[in-house]
Amino acid sequence: MPDMKEIIFATQNSHKVEEIRAALNDDLSIVTLGEAGLFIEIPEPFDTLEQNAMEKARVIHQLTGKNCFGEDTGLEVDALQGEPGVKSARYAGEERDFKKNTEKLLYKLRDEENRRAKFRTVIALILDNESHYFEGVCEGNILEAPHGDMGFGYDPVFQPTGASKSFAEMTTHEKNKYSHRRKAMDQLVNFLREKQGLRQS
């Protein structure tokens, strides 16, 4: 059975850790790279979220031999044929400046009426040397200007379908009602609970 307390989350992104821990309740305890004593930056060299998520998990699994998961998320905008997608964090350059990324996105959409977009998260889990994937999607629209100062990344310009606020205007609890990352994480947690013979939440 999987050790629920020794699953390493292959990220140094504190915002992602905060979101996922808020989504977990008491279902699963995760260990961050820093808590595992791993202060490394794992490259994201591939063209798909699936490949990048698995690369993160694979690197940590090779280093530690422990169960672990990696995650990659992209914003996919219809009018831009899926951009920025897998390049979301580096849309405006390798420095990962989300202010510049957002400015570039809004500039490219300046004359577009179609503002439809979606956030997509892929989690790649290595559990007992076997690989598994989980995906979560949040549909929404790109706003014409940023709103709110919470969240991170493209949150100030993304409004999920059915909501009246941008992600950056929501508390973590509110965001998790819509969150792509929460949906993928719920699949992961339910999978692990099944492995332990527990009823799904």
GITABEL-V106905 format. One line per field, one symbol per residue. phi: phi as a letter, one per 40 degrees, with the letter a starting at -180 (. if undefined). burial: + if it has 9 or more other ideal C-beta (glycine too) atoms within 8 Angstrom, else -. A space follows every 50 residues. Layout:
BEGIN
phi = ???
burial = ???
END
This chain:
BEGIN
phi = .ccccbccccabccccccccccccfbcabbbcdcccgbbbbccbcccbcc cccccccccccccbgbcaababbbcbbdcbfgccfccdcbdbiccfcccc dccccccccdbcccbcaacbbbbbbbbfgbbabbbbbbcabcccacbgbc gagcdcbbbcdgbbbcdccbcdcccccbddcccccdccccccccccgccc c
burial = -+-+--+++++---++++++-+++---+-++++--+-+---+-+----++ +++++++++++--+-+++++++++++++++--+++++++++------+-+ ++++++-++-----+++++++++++++-----++++++-++++--+++-+ +-++++++++--+-++++-+-+--++-+++++++++++++++++++---- -
END
